[in-house]
Amino acid sequence: MLHQKKIVVVMPAYNASKTLEMTCNETPKDIVDDVILVDDGSRDDTARQSKQLGIHTIIHIENRGYGSNQKTCYREALSRGTDVVVMIHPDYQYSPRLVTAMASMITSGHYDIVLGSRILGGTALKGGMPLYKYIANRFLTFIENLALGAKLAEYHTGLRAFNREVLETLPLEENSDDFVFDNEILAQAVYFGFRIGEISCPTRYFDDASSINFRRSVKYGFEVLGVTMKYVLSKLGIRRFSIFDNAGKKLKMNGRIDSSIYEK
């Protein structure tokens, strides 16, 4: 079943030149049909290196934010006929070797989304996750599980796999262009009834791995609580929000490349 589906790996990149080749070398080429990298206005030679590695590369001429980067990744993957999309950060913080297992969980028909959780294995702190990030991760996940009625080990991982239907259904264009996009897409998935599975993923924090600083982490935490509140208010019918509205904007397939914003 796995080899009957088109598997596309997408990499939202920003200043990833030091780790990109390592990430690509561990990406399972036997099952991955296509790799797409979107460079979000990097100040290093990420885009040049990506092209040298034979990766389909799209460049945001100016930095547009992590969420906007993902939107471009998914838009391009859908336009290239993907069945399963696996998002890998090219900073080598997550293991690309898990792509096969995650894609298999999707193609089995059991799950619509699969998350690579750093918490399930119980080695997050040993892998270098800062204590304050670990505590915040556990606190936010507890609140979200309580509010969303889910039982996920972690909402804040950057290793994710989606089937095509998820990306075509959710109003992703309504989501933030910043880091909270990751949280919005999972809240939307729960809201619209998609099935989410998890797999244990080793934690790797090191100097060249990207990580948001303390100030941005605090901002992200408050934004996550805001998304959670929007979910609750929407579920109770008290207020409508565009990110939980079926009529919200979907990823646009036509005219997706604007030469003033992107460069291929």
PyMOL commands that set and color helices and strands:
alter all, ss='L'
color gray80, all
select helices_A, chain A and resi 2-4+20-25+46-52+66-79+96-107+131-148+164-169+172-174+181-191+214-235+242-244
alter helices_A, ss='H'
color red, helices_A
select strands_A, chain A and resi 7-13+34-40+56-60+84-87+113-117+160-163+196-200+262-263
alter strands_A, ss='S'
color yellow, strands_A
deselect
rebuild
show_as cartoon
